Amino acid sequence: MRDSIIVALDLPDAEAALEVARALRGRVGWVKVGMTLFYAEGPGIVRDLRALGFKVFVDLKLHDIPHQVEGACKTLVRLGADMFTVHASGGRAMLEAAVSATDKAAEKFRVPRPKIVAVTVLTSLDDVALAEIGCAHTSAGQVHSLATLAKETGMDGVVCSPEEAAEMRALLGPDALVVTPGVRPAGTEAADQARVATPAQALEAGASHLVIGRPITGAEDPAAAVKRIIEGE
């Protein structure tokens, strides 16, 4: 499980994020930099975390016209991101532009090509919330539709809730990345996540990576929290 955990450093500044990261060195291999931290500190936080030995998942959920997404992908490749997100709902042309730009940038800068995972439906959304924004599908139906598009356009995998992980594994195959936020150890609150599961449940369903934030970063001892998760407590 250690290599599957991505600790979401959704913290207000570099000082707080790096303090947690240093406590977790040797405990986990991945950390996530999302909007809160990236917008507060800029690209340097990715370099700082990589310097500590972590693989960095940059979760900015790119969603714009293809030209803008191309430029953002090139920047993330040059920055050294190991994996990043785009919104599958950006459409076929945008997803294809993201793959092409990433391939070309990795070759140009002579760096390993980062993995691109497509966000399907945010784990904070349920069927009622989707209906409110005009989506005719259920959350499960929308995830399936967007994941199919992601596969067709060359994404390395998807981001989905643990509830959809088994279907995504069957749809995308054994080598695809299935990244699941909304993972909560037993006994912790779901907070603003609507579709959740425990780490063991998510892995059993077919997840390749588990994004876990507040149960670790909000713990008095983050390293001990990770240990408990890995040991299944």
Secondary structure, 3 states (H helix, E strand, C coil): CHHHEEEECCCCCHHHHHHHHHHHECCECEEEEEHHHHHHHCCHHHHHHHHCCCEEEEEEEECCCHHHHHHHHHHHHHHCCCEEEEEHHHCHHHHHHHHHHHHHHHHHHCCCCCEEEEECCCCCCCHHHHHHCCCCCCHHHHHHHHHHHHHHCCCCEEECCHHHHHHHHHHHCCCCEEEECCECCCCCCCCCCCCCECHHHHHHHCCCEEEECHHHHCCCCHHHHHHHHHCCC
